[in-house]
Amino acid sequence: MYICVCKGVTDHAIRQAVLQGAERMRDLKACLGVTEQCGLCACHTKMVLDQTRKQKTLAQPPSPEPTRPHESII
């Protein structure tokens, strides 16, 4: 679905950008050009950004607990 009609940006393109490292609206504006023209896409762009970031976080395996060296009893 087109999110930014002015620049021809789809929700798929936004998701791909987030998966490739875009973290903020500023990043999406820089790499895709969203919100540069009329700005009507800002709300929907933010929604797709937030959803994708959440999915990306949930898909990542939890980081392992830091291990402490075993103390030996002498």
N, C-alpha and C positions, 0 to 999 in steps of 0.2 A: 504494500500500500504506500502511496506517495505521502510523505510527511511534509516535505518542503516542495511545494509546486514551483516556486520561483527558481530554484536550483535543480529541481528534478531528483531530489533525494528521497529514497525509500526507507521504510523501517528496517529492511534487510541491510542496507548500507550502513545505517546507524549501528545496528547490532554488530556487524563485522568490524566497524571502527572501534567499538568498545572492547570487543574480544581481542583486538590488536593493540590495545593500550590506552585508548581515549578514556579519560576519567571524568572530565568535566565538560560543561557546555562550551567553554572556551576552546577545548580540544576539538570538539565536533565542528565548531565554527571554522577553526583553522584548517581542518583536513577535508571537510565536506562543503563548507560554505553556508550551512544552515543559519538562519536568523539574520543574514546579511541584507536582505532586501526589505520585505514588508514586516517581518517578525511574527506573523500569525502562526508560524510553525513552532514557536518556542515552547509552548505548553506541551504539545504532543512529543516534541523532541526530548524534552526533559523526562516525560513519562517513559519513553522507550529506553532512554539512558538509565534511569533508575531501575527499571525492570531487568535490564540486561546485566547491570552491575550486580544486582541481587542474585540472579541466576548464576553468574560467573563465580561469585563468592560461595554459593551453595555447592557448586560442582567441584570446587577445589578440595582435595583431601586435607584433613586437619594436619597442621604441622606437628611433627613429633615433639614430645616433651624433651627438654634438655636433659641429658644424662649426666649423672655425677659419678665420678670414679668411685669404685668400691673402696671402703676403708678396710684395711687389713688389721686384724688383731694380732698384736705381737706379744 
